């Protein structure tokens, strides 16, 4: 059976789309040293801290690569960073409203760096594409505007005084 030339050329074009992209296992995952250190302060000894100390909180951050439609979740503590290929996500802080406050909200202060070429640069460099608060229940308040990557907050795990006792009463 002979395929029409249009079908054959379309199949070849689609096959070439993925030829230059690395396999997920081949992606670099080591965070560059200049991006690894955050500015999150340790509030474990802060007498005004209510709830879980900042260093013990855990945020779940979602990352979507729009080129290949691959989505991943990361759990980070404030001051930690993670890298997937050409993107680094660094968590600076994670907060949520107390159970007795309304409206309920969870958020994280996130920085996103992408390694890409700018202008006529011969080598790609790390560029900060986002630095700010992202909110779980109000994602449109602050958005990571990048053509390839989307980043969002899924959860901020922390507790407040009294929550432990009320959980056992149910």
N, C-alpha and C positions, 0 to 999 in steps of 0.2 A: 504494500500500500504506500502510495506516495502522498506526503503531506504538502499542503499548499505552502508556498514560499512565505506568506504573511504569518502563518501559524508557526513555522519553523523559526523565523527571525524573532518573533515575539518570545518564544521559548528560550532562545539563546540570550535575548536581552534580559529576561528575568533571571536566568541562571547567573549572569554576570553581576547582578546586583549584590549578591552575597559573597562574591569571590574575594573582595578586599577586606571584608570585615572579619575580625578574629573570632574564634570560637569562645564561648563564655569561660571555659577553663583557662584560656590563654590570656585573659585580661589581667593587667597588673592590679594588684590589690594592696600594695604597700603605700601608705600615705607619705608623701614627700615631707621631709623634716620641717621645712618652713611652714607647712600647713597643719602639722600635727598638734602644735601647742595652741590651746585655746586661751581665752582670758577669763573663763568662768572662775569665780572666786569660791573658795571653800567656806561654806556657812555653817559647818558642823559645830563650831564653838560660838556662833552668833546667838546671843541670848534672846534676840527678837524674832528668831525663826519660829514659825508656827507650822507644825507638820513635819514631814520627812525633810531632813537636811538636804540641801541641793546636791551634794556629792552622792547621795544614795538614791536619788530619783532616776527613773529610766524612761526615756521617750522611745516610742516606736515611730520611725520615720519611713514613709513610702517613697520609692524612687521609680519613675517610669522612663525608660528609654523609648522615645517616640519613633526612632528609626526602625527598631526591630520588635517593638511592642512587648518588651520584656519588663516586668514589674518585679521589684524586690522590696522586702521589708528589712529594716535594720533596727536593732535595739542599741541605743547609745546612752551613756551617762554624760552629764555636763562636763565639758572639757575634752571629750573623746571625739575622734574623727574616723571615718571609714572611707575607703576608696574602692570604686568599681571602674576599671578602665580609665577613662579620661575625666571622671567626675569625683570630687571629694566633698563629702557632707560632714560638717563639723557642728556639734551641738554645744551651745553655750549655756542654755538654761531651759528649764521645763517647769511649767506651772499649771495648776488648775484651781478653779474656785472651790471654796469650802462647801461641804454638802448642804449647809444651811443658807447659802447665798444663791440668789437667782439673778440672771440666768446662769446656768451651768456652762462653763467654758473650759477648754483645755488648749494649751498652746506651748510652743517652743520657740526659742530664739535660735535660729539656724543660719549658718553661712554655707554657701555653695560655691565651689571653685571648679572651673572647667579648663582643661588643657586644650588650647586651640590656637591657631595662627591668627594674628591680627595684622591686617595690611600686608606689607611686603616682608614680614619677619621670616627668616629662613627656618627657624625652629619654633615649634609650638611652646607657649608659655602658659603658666597658671594664671587665670583671670578670675577675680571675684565677680560672680554674676548675680549674687543675692546675699544680703545680710539684713535680717530682720525677724520679726515675729510672724509665725504662721499659726493660724487657729483652726482647730479641728472642726468646730461647729459653724465657723464662718470663713470658709476657705477663700471667698472672694474679697475679703478685707485686704489681704496681702498675698500676692501671687508671685511665684518664681517665673519670670518671663524669659524663657530660653527656647530656641527652636527645637532642641533635641531632648532636653531633660525636663521632667516635671517632678517636683518634690512637695510632699504634704505631710502633715502630722496626723498620725492615727491614734496615739494615746500618750498620756503622761502619767506614769505610774507613781503615785505618791499617796500618803494617807495623812489624816488630821487627827488630833487628839480626840478620843471618844469613839472613833469609828470602829476600833477593835472590839469594844464592849458591845456596841449595837449590832455588830455582825453575828455575835454569839447568841443574841436574844431571839432571833428569828426562828 
